[in-house]
Amino acid sequence: MTSRISTALERLFAKHRVVFWYDNKQELREDFDGLELDNVTKVELNNNEFTLKHKLLREEPKTNFLVYKQGKQPEPVKNWLYDVELSNAIFKTDQAAIWLSELELTSEFNEIVEKHTAFFEVDSNNKGSKSQATSDSDNRKATLKSLLEPDDTHSRIRLKMLAVSAGTKQKGDARLDVILELLMAENAEGKAYKLIERSKLNQFLWQQVTNHYGYRCDSPSLMDFVYELFKFSYLAELPTSLQGTSHVSGAANKEKMNNNALVFFKRWKDSRKHQKIFERLSEQCASVLNIESDLQHRSLNDVLELDYFRVIDLKVIHDLVNGVAKRTLSQGEVALWCRQRRQGHWYSEFELLYDAVDVASQFFALLDTLQFDMSSAQQAVERYTNQWFKLDQLYRKYVYALKVSSQHSLLSALTEQIENLYINNYVQPLTNAWQQYVDAMGKWQVPSVDPQNCFFKKYVEAKYLSKNKKVCVIISDAFRYEAGEDMVSRIRQEDRYDAKLNHALSAMPSYTQLGMASLLPQSTEYPLQLSDAKTGTVLMGNLSTQGTENRDKILKTIHGERASAVQAKNILEMTQVNSRELLKDNDVLYIYHNRIDHTGDKMQSEGEAFEATEHTFDDLIKLVKKLASANVSNVLITADHGFIYQNSKLDESDYLEKDVSGDILYNDRRFVLGKKLNCGKSLKLFSSEELGLAGDVHAVIPKGIQRLRLSGSGSRFVHGGASLQEVIIPIISINKKRASDTRLVTVELLRSGSSVITSGQISVTLYQAEAVTDKTQGRILRLGIYTESGKLISDSHTVEMDLTSDSPREREMKLRFLLNQEADAANNTEVILKLEEPVTGTNQFKEYKQLRYTIKRSFTSDFDF
């Protein structure tokens, strides 16, 4: 006690020369006697008023005095030192006075400490140690003191006591919205709310909630407030005409809350800090409020802008799936709505499902517009590389989303349609039409289409080596043309990278050994030929091309010592110093990557081929960047062959009998190698000469897309045949530039009406001035209405403007802003609608654009009628 008395007295002596101490209960004599204060003289008042007054005022007018009386303070008419008391200070030793002194508050705030004593005192019911309870009490008082300001009112101090109880220590966090967020995070059974109740601050809390958010209840509680907040926000965002037809439990039981509640709710919902508690309470409220039942009566349009409950996304996805499957929704509508949902709270959880629906809609729309007619083999390749490949691409994206989301039941109607249409309306008719030109070939070639064995000469030697430029060649096994087109877009989105796509006709049969050999430098001294061993091995002269080590020897044999072959994984695992040394010693480096074929060629994993393709994109981007960091500016990416794949199980009719006779050397699912072969009409025979190969080993391939039976082998992922998906390979030329070549789209902010705000909300339109492309990239913006001093007075929106439509009307986004209660103080002043964008690599934002408004709201605008 003595130390606390000393501290309190020191504060008083900092402002006063004389301090009176009346020991009303006559119990602090020992504390007075033991007290030692620097530069303070202790005197006792005991029927010596005149002598003492003379000493204080005449004898020692500059000395600090502590005047102690063991007893009560005299009444003013009987107090001969009353004038001295009035011009100085009285030290009170009751607990409330000590607390006020510790907080450096005047006696006018005595009501606060007397009414809310539990906030200041040690909790006797604390289950922890007594020292811990004392520490908690001391910490609360110290934190409150740090938050206090000279102009604080009773209400402001109580609000800060609430903030301390809730657990905040920052001055800027002594706000009702922050307090509620912290209390909801701890829930009604938490220590913080119990302290508020014990401190009798709960009545003040709920009065503030009523004043700010319109919440009213005879027996308020945190969970009741949470239920009402979710309920009000959900109903408030429904179309006005539907708000009275609610099936939400208890929807009409309480008075409406206000715009401030909706602004608070949105801010809380979008807070990363409170994300988990929002999701937990949202799930709890959805059950209690019977939201799922209410959604049964809502149309897709009614709820597209809502994201307060996870079940809303389930409803939206369910309706989108049905609409796309039944063809009642247009592709444009589906794309718009899927993009609109991207701003929602739960989008990341359901992103793959939105992708699946969007891609399925694109697939149906594109398939409806395409005709698979061709007047020549050349035209067939041209149309495939310009248009038809997109169906393979969309099919891959759909199956990938289906597999990774694992929502097979939900997507079953779409999946069945896409499988049937992809095989029966696209792959089969396209391949059958193409087959007539394959059947007519006297030699495996297509006019004006580069054969695979010209790759080194045309792309490596002529384009780079002849100009004394180094080049790296990445060969990704089974990286087919549609994936190559996707890869080009991904690379071009990287700053300072440019990429161009060409194509070539793979060797026939379209399998790894022959494709890899055809990409090596060709020489008449080392002609390509199929080995007569039963392994499918390809030789260059008498040199085997199988494996990286043998290909490295061939590169050095034909081109010289400054050419090497390595595995992609070795490059990725190298240090920067080692990779630079390797590239310094080589003019051309072949890098072999094998994820897709390695996955698809196994019966156990062939169904994961499209997941492997997605991982391949990541691998190749990493490789390109790793090479760039080793000072490589020129990179080529190509493949040995493509493949055909169907996700559904094959029927018996999808297999051919192996109607082949002769000396069979090697069997696969899409080709047979051998000597002196003959075959039936359902297969196509190529001699070695027709294949452009030396030797006397022939090849037989099935016509169309049918497979040959092969024991122990998968059947859904296959290659080796002549379908366009198998034989058209990508050739991607990548160049690393010195200067930045990407930029963000321009976004304009358009007023939707006057520059005067006369109600509690305004609408604006964001207009994206151009379509997003690989090099013109989307822009993330945060929008809100602020006062001149920088105070946010509305809800806030974060949007991503990355629209790809060529139509200006489809590059508009409408937003609505709700003003909060703090906007009242800005009435008749100018406010700013700010567009801000994130500063790369930080959590900060910088201003992008702004619009100015003037708030002129009538007092009647606050009423709901």
Secondary structure as GFF3:
##gff-version 3
##sequence-region A 1 865
A	DSSP	alpha_helix	2	13	.	.	.	ID=ss1
A	DSSP	beta_strand	18	22	.	.	.	ID=ss2
A	DSSP	alpha_helix	29	33	.	.	.	ID=ss3
A	DSSP	beta_strand	40	44	.	.	.	ID=ss4
A	DSSP	alpha_helix	49	54	.	.	.	ID=ss5
A	DSSP	pi_helix	55	59	.	.	.	ID=ss6
A	DSSP	beta_strand	64	69	.	.	.	ID=ss7
A	DSSP	three_ten_helix	76	78	.	.	.	ID=ss8
A	DSSP	alpha_helix	82	87	.	.	.	ID=ss9
A	DSSP	beta_strand	89	91	.	.	.	ID=ss10
A	DSSP	alpha_helix	95	103	.	.	.	ID=ss11
A	DSSP	three_ten_helix	107	109	.	.	.	ID=ss12
A	DSSP	alpha_helix	110	115	.	.	.	ID=ss13
A	DSSP	alpha_helix	117	120	.	.	.	ID=ss14
A	DSSP	alpha_helix	130	147	.	.	.	ID=ss15
A	DSSP	alpha_helix	154	166	.	.	.	ID=ss16
A	DSSP	three_ten_helix	171	173	.	.	.	ID=ss17
A	DSSP	alpha_helix	176	186	.	.	.	ID=ss18
A	DSSP	alpha_helix	191	198	.	.	.	ID=ss19
A	DSSP	alpha_helix	202	213	.	.	.	ID=ss20
A	DSSP	alpha_helix	222	236	.	.	.	ID=ss21
A	DSSP	three_ten_helix	240	242	.	.	.	ID=ss22
A	DSSP	alpha_helix	259	269	.	.	.	ID=ss23
A	DSSP	alpha_helix	275	288	.	.	.	ID=ss24
A	DSSP	alpha_helix	291	295	.	.	.	ID=ss25
A	DSSP	alpha_helix	300	303	.	.	.	ID=ss26
A	DSSP	alpha_helix	310	325	.	.	.	ID=ss27
A	DSSP	alpha_helix	331	341	.	.	.	ID=ss28
A	DSSP	alpha_helix	347	369	.	.	.	ID=ss29
A	DSSP	alpha_helix	377	383	.	.	.	ID=ss30
A	DSSP	pi_helix	384	388	.	.	.	ID=ss31
A	DSSP	alpha_helix	389	405	.	.	.	ID=ss32
A	DSSP	alpha_helix	412	420	.	.	.	ID=ss33
A	DSSP	pi_helix	421	427	.	.	.	ID=ss34
A	DSSP	alpha_helix	428	439	.	.	.	ID=ss35
A	DSSP	three_ten_helix	452	454	.	.	.	ID=ss36
A	DSSP	alpha_helix	455	455	.	.	.	ID=ss37
A	DSSP	pi_helix	456	461	.	.	.	ID=ss38
A	DSSP	three_ten_helix	465	467	.	.	.	ID=ss39
A	DSSP	beta_strand	471	476	.	.	.	ID=ss40
A	DSSP	alpha_helix	481	492	.	.	.	ID=ss41
A	DSSP	beta_strand	497	505	.	.	.	ID=ss42
A	DSSP	alpha_helix	512	518	.	.	.	ID=ss43
A	DSSP	beta_strand	528	530	.	.	.	ID=ss44
A	DSSP	beta_strand	538	540	.	.	.	ID=ss45
A	DSSP	beta_strand	543	544	.	.	.	ID=ss46
A	DSSP	alpha_helix	548	558	.	.	.	ID=ss47
A	DSSP	beta_strand	563	567	.	.	.	ID=ss48
A	DSSP	alpha_helix	568	573	.	.	.	ID=ss49
A	DSSP	alpha_helix	576	584	.	.	.	ID=ss50
A	DSSP	beta_strand	588	593	.	.	.	ID=ss51
A	DSSP	alpha_helix	596	600	.	.	.	ID=ss52
A	DSSP	three_ten_helix	606	608	.	.	.	ID=ss53
A	DSSP	alpha_helix	609	629	.	.	.	ID=ss54
A	DSSP	beta_strand	634	638	.	.	.	ID=ss55
A	DSSP	beta_strand	644	645	.	.	.	ID=ss56
A	DSSP	three_ten_helix	652	654	.	.	.	ID=ss57
A	DSSP	beta_strand	655	656	.	.	.	ID=ss58
A	DSSP	beta_strand	660	667	.	.	.	ID=ss59
A	DSSP	beta_strand	672	679	.	.	.	ID=ss60
A	DSSP	beta_strand	683	686	.	.	.	ID=ss61
A	DSSP	beta_strand	698	702	.	.	.	ID=ss62
A	DSSP	beta_strand	707	708	.	.	.	ID=ss63
A	DSSP	beta_strand	717	718	.	.	.	ID=ss64
A	DSSP	alpha_helix	724	727	.	.	.	ID=ss65
A	DSSP	beta_strand	728	736	.	.	.	ID=ss66
A	DSSP	beta_strand	743	744	.	.	.	ID=ss67
A	DSSP	beta_strand	747	751	.	.	.	ID=ss68
A	DSSP	beta_strand	756	757	.	.	.	ID=ss69
A	DSSP	beta_strand	761	768	.	.	.	ID=ss70
A	DSSP	beta_strand	776	777	.	.	.	ID=ss71
A	DSSP	beta_strand	779	786	.	.	.	ID=ss72
A	DSSP	beta_strand	797	801	.	.	.	ID=ss73
A	DSSP	three_ten_helix	808	811	.	.	.	ID=ss74
A	DSSP	beta_strand	812	818	.	.	.	ID=ss75
A	DSSP	three_ten_helix	821	826	.	.	.	ID=ss76
A	DSSP	beta_strand	830	838	.	.	.	ID=ss77
A	DSSP	beta_strand	845	855	.	.	.	ID=ss78
A	DSSP	three_ten_helix	859	862	.	.	.	ID=ss79
###
